[in-house]
Amino acid sequence: MVNFTIIRRDIRRLGGTSLLRLYNTLTKQVEEIQPIEPGKVRMYTCGPTVYRDAHIGNLRTYMMADWIRRSLLAQGVDVYHVKNITDVGHMRQELVETGGDKMILAALAEGKTIGEIAEYYADKFYRDELRVNILPAQVFPWATQHIPEMIEIVEKLLAAGFAYESGGNVYYDVPNFSGYGKLSRNFGGDLLEGVRVEADPLKRDPRDFTLWKAAEPGRDVKWESPWGDGFPGWHIECSAMASKYLGERFDIHTGGVDNIFPHHEDEIAQSEGAFGDVHVNYWVHGQHLLADGAKMAKSSGNVFLIDDLVDRGFDPLSFRYLCLTVRYRHRMNFTFGSLRASERALTCWRDRIWEWKGLPRLDELPPETEEWRQRFWDTANDDLNLPGAVSLTWNMIRSDLPGQAKLDLMRDFDRLFGLDLDKVPADYEVPEAVLTSLEQRSALREQAEYPTADTLRSEVLSQGYVVADIGPTTRIRPKTALEQQAERWPAVSSSREIGSLLEEEPRYDYSFILNAYNYVEDVRRCVTSMLEFSRDRSAEIIVVDNGSTDGTAEFLEGFQEEHDNVRVFHCDHVIGDAAGKNIGLKQSLGRYIIIMDASTEIVGDLLTPVTEELSDGTVGIFGPYGLSTDDMRHFHEEVEKGDADAIQAYCMAFERGAVQKVGLMNEGFRFYRNLDIDYSFQFKEQGYRILADSTLPLVRHEHRQWEELDDNQREEMSRKNFGRFLRRWGNRPDLLITAGGRAFDTGFHH
């Protein structure tokens, strides 16, 4: 009989005796947290702006505050936590109208109010915090509900001589507050570098910041004030809400490092100017989260939400585990490879809990159990050294302690980790037929009928379960989504994980390369046309599934199974346009390479003209859509036939042998715009010609990747990529076919 028994025990609340010590940004020292009111800590966290999604970098900062709170709770300190909501109505309305968020623009077009939009994003934020197991704050004050408190503080600052009115605006008089700069260490002239807006002629000093802004004509979102209709400055909201709920002086204020200046510096000036005393005792800031080594930005295509992780089969708590492995004051580089490793580690911990819960109760835990407990809390409370705590936990798991003691410790440690380890069910929901198969297997093993028993085990595994034999007991659980996905097909996190075949001899005459981003019907149309017009040729098709989530991956797997000359590479997220194409380039085995876009369809014999033109060794890239430029800044699709300055990536062909000389694409181009121009110039630098012929048998369809961006996103993403191009090629007019080698001023200088 399969044994699924479980022994449940209460968590022993036995935290270590050490007190939490944190790095105080104000004093630049690690200090022991000493509450103003013994046994109670009042803490404020700068919360989300709810006209956009909170990304995983934001959530890392909120988890830092959560771990501070959990550590204090574990040592018996009560924590009253306030986390503000900056709602859209508090922001300048043009940020909503032109901020580039397609969802907001669509919501406004549907007649939704700004308040409804704020509620939508706030609800998503609450849900995401819950998914990564962040304890909810006791109070979530909304900025627009605290305008009277903001006005009151502004009045106090005016009365105390720390503010002045000018043209209906009220400004903070920075030179009049002697302590300005003590948090950020920005003093004197350094402050001018932090001024992020254009010069305001109404200010006495360019360093002064706005407390209250007069409403411009036609503005709907505004409030009455002693200085006329207007709206509050950004920084004043935290001073007002923190003092209302936590008092004029409180214990801990948390946020990201980007809040230090000017936001928190200004908050100190406002609150201490208004109340005449220290505002906060301990300022704690979390460092940035990078994604694939770069700062997260929409223009880079590397902003990830919890939804993105879930869509790719990850448990949100695997991200929480990942954040445990890097100190909060250190930058953290998020990759999907590290997230996969974190999910495997978390699954391992859950499996151990699952195993230990089935052990018989011990009358008494061994004395070394308390030694492990003390070491854990001493480590964790040392400036929130969670990586050290995780390492110690693994050492404890590998130790000779009995499983019952390990279970007790893991329950205790998880009060800080917050991974819900004790919620691992003893009896997972498993169909009766599967349990019957396992009972039959157990009987077969007892009779030494191991081959038949192994066959039954394999059948159960194939149905999506993990089977573990622990002594005489057999346990079973469903496979995680990630475990199931990994069995379907392997995925990579970067082009570096794919080896190069470029030095091998060609095995085909042609290699088609397609970089697929969702839009499965476009992908289907494109690869079908590749197949149709290369049937009588020696050709291969390489498709890189660049983080698709709409069924493209499933279609490509089926397409690959049906055709021997098709190879598919899956990426576990969008690794970027250049990186995806580089995978195809490195894996190509055709003498000629043809890179295509999913919006393009072949409608005739493309391969004959490609072969004829590229047989001329002077031609580097050949394609139908040629660009020319006179100034490196404005490229025009006007070359119908003949030499061009660049070929657009809807279809570009070149010899495989040239890639070894020219090199791979610049992976700084995560977005496709201008990458084709940049790569064309790589060929031109090596002395190759770029040749266009608009009569090639191709049809361009709607380019969904472009059309589904709003104007602001298009502009920002294109501008950044064009900047990359100019930095590399801006002083190379000699490469232009129209320049004739003459020098001209591109307006760009190194």
Sequence and secondary structure as in RCSB ss.txt:
>XXXX:A:sequence
MVNFTIIRRDIRRLGGTSLLRLYNTLTKQVEEIQPIEPGKVRMYTCGPTVYRDAHIGNLRTYMMADWIRRSLLAQ
GVDVYHVKNITDVGHMRQELVETGGDKMILAALAEGKTIGEIAEYYADKFYRDELRVNILPAQVFPWATQHIPEM
IEIVEKLLAAGFAYESGGNVYYDVPNFSGYGKLSRNFGGDLLEGVRVEADPLKRDPRDFTLWKAAEPGRDVKWES
PWGDGFPGWHIECSAMASKYLGERFDIHTGGVDNIFPHHEDEIAQSEGAFGDVHVNYWVHGQHLLADGAKMAKSS
GNVFLIDDLVDRGFDPLSFRYLCLTVRYRHRMNFTFGSLRASERALTCWRDRIWEWKGLPRLDELPPETEEWRQR
FWDTANDDLNLPGAVSLTWNMIRSDLPGQAKLDLMRDFDRLFGLDLDKVPADYEVPEAVLTSLEQRSALREQAEY
PTADTLRSEVLSQGYVVADIGPTTRIRPKTALEQQAERWPAVSSSREIGSLLEEEPRYDYSFILNAYNYVEDVRR
CVTSMLEFSRDRSAEIIVVDNGSTDGTAEFLEGFQEEHDNVRVFHCDHVIGDAAGKNIGLKQSLGRYIIIMDAST
EIVGDLLTPVTEELSDGTVGIFGPYGLSTDDMRHFHEEVEKGDADAIQAYCMAFERGAVQKVGLMNEGFRFYRNL
DIDYSFQFKEQGYRILADSTLPLVRHEHRQWEELDDNQREEMSRKNFGRFLRRWGNRPDLLITAGGRAFDTGFHH
>XXXX:A:secstr
                S   EEEETTTTEEEE   SBTTEEEEEE   BTTS   HHHHHHHHHHHHHHHHHHHT
T EEEEEE BB GGGS HHHHHHS  HHHHHHHHTT  HHHHHHHHHHHHHHHHHHTT    SB  BGGGGHHHH
HHHHHHHHHHTSEEEETTEEEE GGG TTTTTTT   TTHHHHH  S   TT SSTT EEEEEE  TT  S B  
TT SEEE TTHHHHHHHHHHH SSEEEEEEEGGGIIIIIHHHHHHHHHHHSS  EEEEEEE  EEETTEE  GGG
T    HHHHHHTT  HHHHHHHHHTS TTS EEE HHHHHHHHHHHHHHHHHHHHHTTS   SS  THHHHHHHH
HHHHHTBTT HHHHHHHHHHHHHSSS HHHHHHHHHHHHHHH   GGG  SS    HHHHHHHHHHHHHHHTT H
HHHHHHHHHHHHTTEEEEEETTEEEEEE  HHHHHHHH  EESSGGGS   TTS  SEEEEEEEEE S HHHHHH
HHHHHHHTTTTS EEEEEEEES  SSHHHHHHHHHHH TTEEEEEESS   HHHHHHHHHHH  EEEEEEE TTE
EE S  HHHHHHHHTSTTEEEEES EEE SSSS  EEEESEEE SEE TTEEEEEHHHHHHH    TT  S TTH
HHHHHHHHHHTT EEEEETTSSEEE   HHHHTS HHHHHHHHHHHHHHHHHHHTT GGG TTTTT     S   
